[in-house]
């Protein structure tokens, strides 16, 4: 009887510890933090009905939560807009476009994620630009996931089109100087220790 | 910026103001109601200019700079009421104080919502409105002064990369120019319209400053056109004879040219802005 107790007690303690570890383990659920250096957001606008003009935002932040069905909470600093022209950057930050003084960031917060293929997800959520929030459904590709000396890193890429006048940014639309539709490409790299 | 935009954003408000003013020559013939012509013309032209830029303003506005047009509408309504009151003409300072109070309460741009900021807005409007009222002797003088000052603010807004404000100020500058010509052709009573221009001038300067956080235009340059109003009014008041009208305009010219030149000189070399 004593022998049975001696055998069962450590087993029960071990099992309880195992269950405790499984419940509290932070590894799988811990959010990935977006790496602003290795993440990129670029936009494309049709200029004068002629050339395609590209610009970028240099400061991206946010979190990606969950491995199977990732949830995204991304913020882009409008003041980090970069078109390789100081004057153009200033104009994009002005109330003619983003009004960075009043609306310093644009955000995307996902609400539902559905896996639609190998490393492909259909993510629904809300995008907020210029103080206007609209629903957005976007196809996101997982570009990789590795564990190295910098910890665990994960990458995603998405591409979508917005109609800027729906967000109250109508400058140059009517005259055809700048297209109403803007293509946005966001490539994210995020990590967790 | 292309000729079509200029024609649309500036030409239409000018046509609206000119049309209303010409109509008022027949409809508002009595001397007491004459000031309503210019007041309605300027108020409606201002609303037209804004709608052409950014659509019908929402209430409350979605962007703080839209408070500018709402303030102008309130002041325009006030300016329409004054001529109906017999003693309105004697209460220049009171009119300006009420306009200043409206501006200080309603017109709150980013980073300008402190008590001291509100007081500064009140004082600036008070000085601008009283100063411009001085110019209503002769009446065309006030329109000419507003024309020059708003033209300079339009250029400053362009330098600050705020094209909508530049077009808005430019449109109102052109409206002032058109009304100046009409005033020379057919002199009319235009007393309370100075309140609209006074509030608009102060509003444009403060709006441009608020949305130029990196100060592409020097802070002081925004205030030089406003400062020219009371200074030229003082010169007008102190000087005697026919030269005082010219002297006061020279002072305004000096300040607005100074502000524009300063803004252009300090601006970084650049390629063209978005068209």
Interface residues (C-beta under 8 A of the other chain):
Chain A: X48 X85 X86 X87 X88 X90 X91 X93 X94 X95 X96 X99 X100 X101 X102 X131 X132 X168 X170 X171 X172 X175 X177 X178
Chain B: X2 X4 X5 X54 X55 X62 X63 X64 X65 X110 X111 X160 X161 X162 X163 X164 X165 X210 X211 X213 X214 X216 X268 X270 X271 X273 X274 X275
